[in-house]
């Protein structure tokens, strides 16, 4: 029996906002990790950069299994509340507790600290999988309309940007205020605030969303579902492009605090109200991302999504290369380039999420089987793997160029910091954008898929 949907009505503002806020809760963690995790572990908790980088990579071996497995489990979940929504209710509290634990910072030996970092980081990533894979799969069933899903994705990425903006603007000022000179306590209490907020927001998302496409009981094997997914060439190209772009973005974000502190010789003092240079730098970037997310749905009216992604990736790379040549005293110009660069990423990531659900629709159109959970979970692995590798690469680069925390850096080290903040992400964005040349689900094809599936479901 084919999947059926209970409504062709457009999504309400409340539902789009409720869905979007779920990614704000996610980005309270991903934003915190992307901006400050490497710095926290090296400069505050006292771990070696290479050890942290290795930890981030090893954790992804577990994700390689847990993400698709969670997607398959979600596809096979049957409750009166739906397939995917219940995980927002059940998974929020463990997610909140483990996020707080990673920054608790007990005073163990060096080995004990590293073990603690492994256990808590892997734990929070597993909790993220349990709650975020179903959350992302929910997008594929809240509406049968690709246009409505793109609108919901816009809300999602705007809220995600606001979440990251709150982290970028307030994390370091809060840590300094709450810690009162003790950085470990400062980060611990700051993370506690965002952990509580994450739990409450996920419960709100659960309460305000609805699974409009009612899927039949899923009976095919996991291996068969995976084999179908691997035949979806457009999904493979999209996942690879997503990995490369996210690696580039997180490598850039993880480098900012080092770039400002050691290349621009920032002392950490506030430059605007309570905000230091790092907070201002990252905040302007996230404001750009929010604006980019807001205009993405307007662009798809005129152009195919993959063509927009290609153009934005190349533009992002050009802005990064220009940034490499900006001298350290030209702080305002560096911030302006970052604002426009992350603005292009706002467009890119909004369309990525929408394109993943288009791939899920294509899979159903091609095979008659709807595997939203598996399709999106494999996509979430791409995001998480990209985030982990993007966070790990700067750690390896820091070790390679001879970085010593809280010390005067050599010319070679500073050059390495500049390259990892600009040239490295530029190369990755360029390659990721060029992969869109092999993506086949253009605007006209997606419209045909949507109409064909609408006819099938109405006649099921």
Buried (B, 14 or more C-beta within 10 A) or exposed (E): EBBBBEEEEEBEEEBBBBBBBBBBBBBBBBBBBBBBBBBBBBBBBBBBBBBBBBBBBBBBEEBEEBBBBBBBBBBBBEEEBBBBBBBBBBBBBBBBBBBBBBBBBEEEEEEEBBEBBBEBBBBBBBBBBBBBBBBBBBBBBBBBBBBBBBBBBBBBBBBBBBBBBBBBBBBBBBBBEBBEEBBBBBBBBBBBBBBBBBBEBBBBBBEBBBBBBEBEEBEBEBEEBBEBBEEBEBBBBBBBBBBBBBBBBBBBBBBBBBBBBBBBEBEEEBEEEEBBBBBBBBBBBBBBBBBBBBEBBEBBEEEBBBBBBBBBBBBBBBBBBBBEEBEBEEBEEBBBBBBBBBBBBBBBBBBBBBBBBBBBBBBBBEBEBBBBBBBBBBBBBBBBBBBBBBBBBBBBBBBBBEBEBEEEBEEEBBEBBBBBBBBBBBBBBBBBBBBBEBBEBBBEBBEEBBEEBBEBBEEE
